[in-house]
């Protein structure tokens, strides 16, 4: 993430990563512009992880509601850039007025390896009042056609 902050110079940052791996805030991003969502990459409750809940999605949506794309970039990161961050990116685009199906298709186009966290998508769908449209759009993406190997992870700076 620090390399991505240097490369992209975002004004806003979302760290959606398990509590033990929450990073320090990069000095390039102000305190008010860094949202920390301490959740694990799980879709059902288990005894070991923090399940993404409605409160997490509401915090994300409130944060991105205050962010204006013409005022600076938004960087969302998780651990590998595959599940939690792609779900948050999708929720952000839809919350900012993007068409549900087009947003999902665009996510697949720019990130063929994306596997948006199903729990975040489901809860986001509910919070945004989409009546299952977002869940269906993600399901219709089907399986990924690419995967992230070591080279792909390195390209993402992981």
Rosetta constraint file for C-alpha pairs under 8 A:
AtomPair CA 1 CA 5 HARMONIC 6.18 0.50
AtomPair CA 1 CA 77 HARMONIC 6.92 0.50
AtomPair CA 1 CA 157 HARMONIC 7.13 0.50
AtomPair CA 1 CA 158 HARMONIC 7.83 0.50
AtomPair CA 2 CA 6 HARMONIC 6.32 0.50
AtomPair CA 2 CA 26 HARMONIC 6.64 0.50
AtomPair CA 3 CA 7 HARMONIC 6.05 0.50
AtomPair CA 3 CA 157 HARMONIC 6.89 0.50
AtomPair CA 4 CA 8 HARMONIC 5.80 0.50
AtomPair CA 4 CA 9 HARMONIC 7.73 0.50
AtomPair CA 4 CA 157 HARMONIC 7.29 0.50
AtomPair CA 5 CA 9 HARMONIC 5.18 0.50
AtomPair CA 5 CA 10 HARMONIC 6.19 0.50
AtomPair CA 5 CA 26 HARMONIC 7.60 0.50
AtomPair CA 5 CA 28 HARMONIC 7.49 0.50
AtomPair CA 5 CA 75 HARMONIC 7.60 0.50
AtomPair CA 6 CA 28 HARMONIC 7.96 0.50
AtomPair CA 8 CA 73 HARMONIC 7.58 0.50
AtomPair CA 9 CA 28 HARMONIC 7.47 0.50
AtomPair CA 9 CA 73 HARMONIC 7.17 0.50
AtomPair CA 10 CA 29 HARMONIC 7.31 0.50
AtomPair CA 10 CA 72 HARMONIC 6.04 0.50
AtomPair CA 10 CA 73 HARMONIC 4.35 0.50
AtomPair CA 10 CA 74 HARMONIC 5.37 0.50
AtomPair CA 10 CA 75 HARMONIC 5.98 0.50
AtomPair CA 11 CA 29 HARMONIC 6.06 0.50
AtomPair CA 11 CA 30 HARMONIC 7.85 0.50
AtomPair CA 11 CA 33 HARMONIC 6.83 0.50
AtomPair CA 11 CA 71 HARMONIC 7.63 0.50
AtomPair CA 11 CA 72 HARMONIC 4.96 0.50
AtomPair CA 11 CA 73 HARMONIC 5.44 0.50
AtomPair CA 11 CA 74 HARMONIC 6.26 0.50
AtomPair CA 12 CA 29 HARMONIC 6.54 0.50
AtomPair CA 12 CA 30 HARMONIC 7.95 0.50
AtomPair CA 12 CA 33 HARMONIC 4.75 0.50
AtomPair CA 12 CA 34 HARMONIC 5.94 0.50
AtomPair CA 12 CA 67 HARMONIC 7.40 0.50
AtomPair CA 12 CA 72 HARMONIC 7.30 0.50
AtomPair CA 12 CA 73 HARMONIC 6.41 0.50
AtomPair CA 12 CA 74 HARMONIC 4.73 0.50
AtomPair CA 12 CA 75 HARMONIC 6.31 0.50
AtomPair CA 13 CA 29 HARMONIC 7.17 0.50
AtomPair CA 13 CA 33 HARMONIC 6.24 0.50
AtomPair CA 13 CA 34 HARMONIC 4.75 0.50
AtomPair CA 13 CA 35 HARMONIC 6.25 0.50
AtomPair CA 13 CA 74 HARMONIC 5.75 0.50
AtomPair CA 13 CA 75 HARMONIC 4.86 0.50
AtomPair CA 13 CA 76 HARMONIC 5.84 0.50
AtomPair CA 13 CA 77 HARMONIC 7.91 0.50
AtomPair CA 14 CA 34 HARMONIC 5.84 0.50
AtomPair CA 14 CA 35 HARMONIC 4.75 0.50
AtomPair CA 14 CA 36 HARMONIC 6.00 0.50
AtomPair CA 14 CA 37 HARMONIC 7.43 0.50
AtomPair CA 14 CA 74 HARMONIC 7.70 0.50
AtomPair CA 14 CA 75 HARMONIC 6.26 0.50
AtomPair CA 14 CA 76 HARMONIC 4.60 0.50
AtomPair CA 14 CA 77 HARMONIC 6.28 0.50
AtomPair CA 15 CA 22 HARMONIC 7.00 0.50
AtomPair CA 15 CA 23 HARMONIC 7.62 0.50
AtomPair CA 15 CA 34 HARMONIC 7.52 0.50
AtomPair CA 15 CA 35 HARMONIC 6.21 0.50
AtomPair CA 15 CA 36 HARMONIC 4.90 0.50
AtomPair CA 15 CA 37 HARMONIC 6.05 0.50
AtomPair CA 15 CA 38 HARMONIC 7.82 0.50
AtomPair CA 15 CA 76 HARMONIC 6.18 0.50
AtomPair CA 15 CA 77 HARMONIC 5.32 0.50
AtomPair CA 15 CA 78 HARMONIC 6.08 0.50
AtomPair CA 16 CA 22 HARMONIC 7.94 0.50
AtomPair CA 16 CA 36 HARMONIC 6.10 0.50
AtomPair CA 16 CA 37 HARMONIC 4.60 0.50
AtomPair CA 16 CA 38 HARMONIC 5.93 0.50
AtomPair CA 16 CA 39 HARMONIC 6.49 0.50
AtomPair CA 16 CA 76 HARMONIC 7.39 0.50
AtomPair CA 16 CA 77 HARMONIC 6.17 0.50
AtomPair CA 16 CA 78 HARMONIC 5.02 0.50
AtomPair CA 16 CA 84 HARMONIC 6.60 0.50
AtomPair CA 16 CA 85 HARMONIC 6.68 0.50
AtomPair CA 17 CA 21 HARMONIC 6.37 0.50
AtomPair CA 17 CA 22 HARMONIC 5.97 0.50
AtomPair CA 17 CA 36 HARMONIC 7.90 0.50
AtomPair CA 17 CA 37 HARMONIC 6.49 0.50
AtomPair CA 17 CA 38 HARMONIC 5.35 0.50
AtomPair CA 17 CA 39 HARMONIC 5.57 0.50
AtomPair CA 17 CA 40 HARMONIC 6.23 0.50
AtomPair CA 17 CA 41 HARMONIC 7.73 0.50
AtomPair CA 17 CA 77 HARMONIC 7.68 0.50
AtomPair CA 17 CA 78 HARMONIC 4.93 0.50
AtomPair CA 17 CA 79 HARMONIC 6.29 0.50
AtomPair CA 17 CA 84 HARMONIC 7.81 0.50
AtomPair CA 18 CA 22 HARMONIC 6.40 0.50
AtomPair CA 18 CA 37 HARMONIC 7.92 0.50
AtomPair CA 18 CA 38 HARMONIC 4.89 0.50
AtomPair CA 18 CA 39 HARMONIC 4.63 0.50
AtomPair CA 18 CA 40 HARMONIC 4.66 0.50
AtomPair CA 18 CA 41 HARMONIC 7.63 0.50
AtomPair CA 18 CA 50 HARMONIC 7.44 0.50
AtomPair CA 19 CA 38 HARMONIC 4.77 0.50
AtomPair CA 19 CA 39 HARMONIC 6.56 0.50
AtomPair CA 19 CA 40 HARMONIC 7.82 0.50
AtomPair CA 22 CA 36 HARMONIC 7.49 0.50
AtomPair CA 22 CA 38 HARMONIC 7.02 0.50
AtomPair CA 25 CA 29 HARMONIC 7.00 0.50
AtomPair CA 25 CA 31 HARMONIC 7.41 0.50
AtomPair CA 25 CA 34 HARMONIC 7.09 0.50
AtomPair CA 29 CA 33 HARMONIC 6.30 0.50
AtomPair CA 29 CA 34 HARMONIC 6.72 0.50
AtomPair CA 30 CA 34 HARMONIC 6.67 0.50
AtomPair CA 35 CA 60 HARMONIC 7.57 0.50
AtomPair CA 35 CA 63 HARMONIC 7.21 0.50
AtomPair CA 37 CA 56 HARMONIC 6.40 0.50
AtomPair CA 38 CA 50 HARMONIC 7.47 0.50
AtomPair CA 39 CA 49 HARMONIC 7.34 0.50
AtomPair CA 39 CA 50 HARMONIC 4.90 0.50
AtomPair CA 39 CA 51 HARMONIC 5.98 0.50
AtomPair CA 39 CA 52 HARMONIC 5.67 0.50
AtomPair CA 40 CA 49 HARMONIC 5.56 0.50
AtomPair CA 40 CA 50 HARMONIC 5.26 0.50
AtomPair CA 40 CA 51 HARMONIC 6.18 0.50
AtomPair CA 40 CA 52 HARMONIC 7.21 0.50
AtomPair CA 41 CA 51 HARMONIC 7.66 0.50
AtomPair CA 41 CA 83 HARMONIC 7.12 0.50
AtomPair CA 41 CA 84 HARMONIC 6.37 0.50
AtomPair CA 41 CA 117 HARMONIC 6.98 0.50
AtomPair CA 42 CA 49 HARMONIC 7.25 0.50
AtomPair CA 42 CA 50 HARMONIC 7.80 0.50
AtomPair CA 42 CA 51 HARMONIC 6.09 0.50
AtomPair CA 42 CA 52 HARMONIC 7.55 0.50
AtomPair CA 42 CA 117 HARMONIC 7.37 0.50
AtomPair CA 42 CA 119 HARMONIC 7.39 0.50
AtomPair CA 43 CA 51 HARMONIC 6.76 0.50
AtomPair CA 43 CA 52 HARMONIC 7.53 0.50
AtomPair CA 43 CA 117 HARMONIC 6.73 0.50
AtomPair CA 43 CA 118 HARMONIC 5.95 0.50
AtomPair CA 43 CA 119 HARMONIC 4.62 0.50
AtomPair CA 43 CA 120 HARMONIC 7.75 0.50
AtomPair CA 44 CA 51 HARMONIC 6.63 0.50
AtomPair CA 44 CA 119 HARMONIC 7.28 0.50
AtomPair CA 45 CA 49 HARMONIC 7.36 0.50
AtomPair CA 45 CA 50 HARMONIC 7.67 0.50
AtomPair CA 45 CA 51 HARMONIC 5.81 0.50
AtomPair CA 46 CA 51 HARMONIC 7.87 0.50
AtomPair CA 52 CA 56 HARMONIC 6.20 0.50
AtomPair CA 52 CA 57 HARMONIC 7.64 0.50
AtomPair CA 52 CA 119 HARMONIC 6.66 0.50
AtomPair CA 52 CA 120 HARMONIC 6.29 0.50
AtomPair CA 53 CA 57 HARMONIC 6.71 0.50
AtomPair CA 53 CA 120 HARMONIC 7.68 0.50
AtomPair CA 53 CA 123 HARMONIC 7.12 0.50
AtomPair CA 54 CA 58 HARMONIC 6.08 0.50
AtomPair CA 54 CA 123 HARMONIC 6.00 0.50
AtomPair CA 54 CA 124 HARMONIC 7.68 0.50
AtomPair CA 54 CA 127 HARMONIC 7.42 0.50
AtomPair CA 55 CA 59 HARMONIC 6.08 0.50
AtomPair CA 56 CA 60 HARMONIC 6.26 0.50
AtomPair CA 57 CA 61 HARMONIC 6.14 0.50
AtomPair CA 57 CA 120 HARMONIC 7.06 0.50
AtomPair CA 57 CA 123 HARMONIC 7.01 0.50
AtomPair CA 57 CA 124 HARMONIC 6.09 0.50
AtomPair CA 57 CA 127 HARMONIC 7.65 0.50
AtomPair CA 58 CA 62 HARMONIC 6.02 0.50
AtomPair CA 58 CA 127 HARMONIC 7.32 0.50
AtomPair CA 59 CA 63 HARMONIC 6.07 0.50
AtomPair CA 60 CA 64 HARMONIC 6.19 0.50
AtomPair CA 60 CA 88 HARMONIC 7.70 0.50
AtomPair CA 61 CA 65 HARMONIC 5.89 0.50
AtomPair CA 61 CA 91 HARMONIC 7.83 0.50
AtomPair CA 61 CA 92 HARMONIC 6.94 0.50
AtomPair CA 61 CA 95 HARMONIC 7.07 0.50
AtomPair CA 62 CA 66 HARMONIC 6.63 0.50
AtomPair CA 63 CA 67 HARMONIC 6.66 0.50
AtomPair CA 64 CA 68 HARMONIC 7.70 0.50
AtomPair CA 64 CA 92 HARMONIC 6.54 0.50
AtomPair CA 64 CA 96 HARMONIC 7.97 0.50
AtomPair CA 65 CA 95 HARMONIC 7.77 0.50
AtomPair CA 65 CA 96 HARMONIC 7.40 0.50
AtomPair CA 67 CA 71 HARMONIC 7.43 0.50
AtomPair CA 67 CA 74 HARMONIC 7.86 0.50
AtomPair CA 68 CA 72 HARMONIC 7.04 0.50
AtomPair CA 69 CA 73 HARMONIC 6.16 0.50
AtomPair CA 69 CA 74 HARMONIC 7.52 0.50
AtomPair CA 76 CA 85 HARMONIC 5.61 0.50
AtomPair CA 76 CA 88 HARMONIC 7.24 0.50
AtomPair CA 76 CA 89 HARMONIC 6.89 0.50
AtomPair CA 77 CA 81 HARMONIC 6.12 0.50
AtomPair CA 77 CA 84 HARMONIC 7.86 0.50
AtomPair CA 77 CA 85 HARMONIC 5.19 0.50
AtomPair CA 78 CA 82 HARMONIC 7.92 0.50
AtomPair CA 78 CA 83 HARMONIC 7.85 0.50
AtomPair CA 78 CA 84 HARMONIC 6.03 0.50
AtomPair CA 78 CA 85 HARMONIC 5.34 0.50
AtomPair CA 79 CA 158 HARMONIC 7.55 0.50
AtomPair CA 80 CA 153 HARMONIC 7.03 0.50
AtomPair CA 80 CA 158 HARMONIC 6.39 0.50
AtomPair CA 81 CA 85 HARMONIC 5.66 0.50
AtomPair CA 81 CA 86 HARMONIC 6.67 0.50
AtomPair CA 81 CA 114 HARMONIC 7.77 0.50
AtomPair CA 81 CA 156 HARMONIC 7.65 0.50
AtomPair CA 82 CA 86 HARMONIC 5.97 0.50
AtomPair CA 82 CA 113 HARMONIC 6.59 0.50
AtomPair CA 82 CA 114 HARMONIC 4.84 0.50
AtomPair CA 82 CA 115 HARMONIC 5.67 0.50
AtomPair CA 82 CA 116 HARMONIC 6.81 0.50
AtomPair CA 83 CA 87 HARMONIC 6.13 0.50
AtomPair CA 83 CA 114 HARMONIC 6.30 0.50
AtomPair CA 83 CA 115 HARMONIC 4.95 0.50
AtomPair CA 83 CA 116 HARMONIC 4.32 0.50
AtomPair CA 83 CA 117 HARMONIC 4.74 0.50
AtomPair CA 84 CA 88 HARMONIC 6.26 0.50
AtomPair CA 84 CA 116 HARMONIC 6.15 0.50
AtomPair CA 84 CA 117 HARMONIC 5.30 0.50
AtomPair CA 84 CA 120 HARMONIC 7.39 0.50
AtomPair CA 85 CA 89 HARMONIC 6.06 0.50
AtomPair CA 85 CA 116 HARMONIC 7.56 0.50
AtomPair CA 86 CA 90 HARMONIC 6.12 0.50
AtomPair CA 86 CA 107 HARMONIC 7.64 0.50
AtomPair CA 86 CA 114 HARMONIC 6.24 0.50
AtomPair CA 86 CA 115 HARMONIC 7.19 0.50
AtomPair CA 86 CA 116 HARMONIC 5.25 0.50
AtomPair CA 86 CA 117 HARMONIC 7.65 0.50
AtomPair CA 87 CA 91 HARMONIC 6.16 0.50
AtomPair CA 87 CA 115 HARMONIC 7.88 0.50
AtomPair CA 87 CA 116 HARMONIC 4.35 0.50
AtomPair CA 87 CA 117 HARMONIC 5.65 0.50
AtomPair CA 87 CA 118 HARMONIC 7.87 0.50
AtomPair CA 87 CA 120 HARMONIC 6.27 0.50
AtomPair CA 87 CA 121 HARMONIC 6.09 0.50
AtomPair CA 88 CA 92 HARMONIC 5.98 0.50
AtomPair CA 88 CA 120 HARMONIC 7.49 0.50
AtomPair CA 89 CA 93 HARMONIC 6.22 0.50
AtomPair CA 90 CA 94 HARMONIC 6.28 0.50
AtomPair CA 90 CA 103 HARMONIC 6.54 0.50
AtomPair CA 90 CA 104 HARMONIC 6.69 0.50
AtomPair CA 90 CA 107 HARMONIC 6.95 0.50
AtomPair CA 91 CA 95 HARMONIC 5.93 0.50
AtomPair CA 91 CA 121 HARMONIC 7.32 0.50
AtomPair CA 91 CA 124 HARMONIC 6.53 0.50
AtomPair CA 92 CA 96 HARMONIC 6.06 0.50
AtomPair CA 93 CA 97 HARMONIC 6.62 0.50
AtomPair CA 93 CA 98 HARMONIC 5.32 0.50
AtomPair CA 93 CA 103 HARMONIC 6.65 0.50
AtomPair CA 94 CA 98 HARMONIC 4.35 0.50
AtomPair CA 94 CA 99 HARMONIC 6.19 0.50
AtomPair CA 94 CA 100 HARMONIC 5.92 0.50
AtomPair CA 94 CA 103 HARMONIC 6.71 0.50
AtomPair CA 95 CA 128 HARMONIC 7.33 0.50
AtomPair CA 98 CA 102 HARMONIC 7.39 0.50
AtomPair CA 98 CA 103 HARMONIC 6.06 0.50
AtomPair CA 99 CA 103 HARMONIC 5.77 0.50
AtomPair CA 100 CA 104 HARMONIC 6.31 0.50
AtomPair CA 100 CA 133 HARMONIC 7.01 0.50
AtomPair CA 100 CA 134 HARMONIC 6.00 0.50
AtomPair CA 100 CA 137 HARMONIC 7.02 0.50
AtomPair CA 101 CA 105 HARMONIC 6.18 0.50
AtomPair CA 101 CA 133 HARMONIC 7.94 0.50
AtomPair CA 101 CA 134 HARMONIC 7.38 0.50
AtomPair CA 101 CA 137 HARMONIC 5.50 0.50
AtomPair CA 102 CA 106 HARMONIC 6.01 0.50
AtomPair CA 103 CA 107 HARMONIC 6.17 0.50
AtomPair CA 104 CA 108 HARMONIC 6.41 0.50
AtomPair CA 104 CA 134 HARMONIC 7.94 0.50
AtomPair CA 104 CA 137 HARMONIC 6.15 0.50
AtomPair CA 104 CA 138 HARMONIC 6.21 0.50
AtomPair CA 104 CA 141 HARMONIC 7.44 0.50
AtomPair CA 105 CA 109 HARMONIC 6.24 0.50
AtomPair CA 105 CA 141 HARMONIC 7.16 0.50
AtomPair CA 106 CA 110 HARMONIC 6.19 0.50
AtomPair CA 107 CA 111 HARMONIC 5.69 0.50
AtomPair CA 107 CA 112 HARMONIC 7.58 0.50
AtomPair CA 107 CA 114 HARMONIC 7.42 0.50
AtomPair CA 108 CA 112 HARMONIC 4.80 0.50
AtomPair CA 108 CA 113 HARMONIC 7.51 0.50
AtomPair CA 108 CA 114 HARMONIC 6.55 0.50
AtomPair CA 108 CA 141 HARMONIC 7.12 0.50
AtomPair CA 112 CA 144 HARMONIC 5.99 0.50
AtomPair CA 112 CA 145 HARMONIC 6.17 0.50
AtomPair CA 112 CA 146 HARMONIC 5.73 0.50
AtomPair CA 112 CA 147 HARMONIC 7.77 0.50
AtomPair CA 113 CA 144 HARMONIC 5.36 0.50
AtomPair CA 113 CA 145 HARMONIC 6.71 0.50
AtomPair CA 113 CA 146 HARMONIC 4.99 0.50
AtomPair CA 113 CA 147 HARMONIC 5.04 0.50
AtomPair CA 113 CA 148 HARMONIC 6.56 0.50
AtomPair CA 114 CA 144 HARMONIC 6.80 0.50
AtomPair CA 115 CA 143 HARMONIC 7.97 0.50
AtomPair CA 115 CA 144 HARMONIC 7.11 0.50
AtomPair CA 116 CA 120 HARMONIC 7.74 0.50
AtomPair CA 116 CA 121 HARMONIC 7.02 0.50
AtomPair CA 116 CA 138 HARMONIC 7.58 0.50
AtomPair CA 117 CA 121 HARMONIC 6.32 0.50
AtomPair CA 118 CA 122 HARMONIC 5.99 0.50
AtomPair CA 118 CA 135 HARMONIC 7.77 0.50
AtomPair CA 119 CA 123 HARMONIC 6.10 0.50
AtomPair CA 120 CA 124 HARMONIC 5.79 0.50
AtomPair CA 121 CA 125 HARMONIC 5.95 0.50
AtomPair CA 121 CA 134 HARMONIC 6.84 0.50
AtomPair CA 121 CA 135 HARMONIC 6.15 0.50
AtomPair CA 122 CA 126 HARMONIC 6.41 0.50
AtomPair CA 122 CA 132 HARMONIC 7.65 0.50
AtomPair CA 122 CA 134 HARMONIC 7.58 0.50
AtomPair CA 122 CA 135 HARMONIC 5.90 0.50
AtomPair CA 123 CA 127 HARMONIC 6.15 0.50
AtomPair CA 124 CA 128 HARMONIC 5.94 0.50
AtomPair CA 125 CA 129 HARMONIC 6.05 0.50
AtomPair CA 125 CA 130 HARMONIC 5.16 0.50
AtomPair CA 125 CA 131 HARMONIC 6.70 0.50
AtomPair CA 125 CA 132 HARMONIC 6.15 0.50
AtomPair CA 125 CA 133 HARMONIC 7.19 0.50
AtomPair CA 125 CA 134 HARMONIC 5.64 0.50
AtomPair CA 125 CA 135 HARMONIC 6.72 0.50
AtomPair CA 126 CA 130 HARMONIC 6.28 0.50
AtomPair CA 126 CA 131 HARMONIC 6.65 0.50
AtomPair CA 126 CA 132 HARMONIC 7.48 0.50
AtomPair CA 130 CA 134 HARMONIC 6.60 0.50
AtomPair CA 132 CA 136 HARMONIC 6.11 0.50
AtomPair CA 133 CA 137 HARMONIC 6.06 0.50
AtomPair CA 134 CA 138 HARMONIC 6.22 0.50
AtomPair CA 135 CA 139 HARMONIC 6.19 0.50
AtomPair CA 136 CA 140 HARMONIC 6.03 0.50
AtomPair CA 137 CA 141 HARMONIC 6.60 0.50
AtomPair CA 138 CA 142 HARMONIC 7.52 0.50
AtomPair CA 147 CA 152 HARMONIC 7.97 0.50
AtomPair CA 148 CA 152 HARMONIC 4.85 0.50
AtomPair CA 148 CA 153 HARMONIC 5.91 0.50
AtomPair CA 149 CA 153 HARMONIC 6.17 0.50
AtomPair CA 150 CA 154 HARMONIC 6.02 0.50
AtomPair CA 151 CA 155 HARMONIC 6.23 0.50
AtomPair CA 152 CA 156 HARMONIC 6.47 0.50
AtomPair CA 153 CA 157 HARMONIC 6.31 0.50
AtomPair CA 153 CA 158 HARMONIC 5.15 0.50
AtomPair CA 154 CA 158 HARMONIC 5.41 0.50
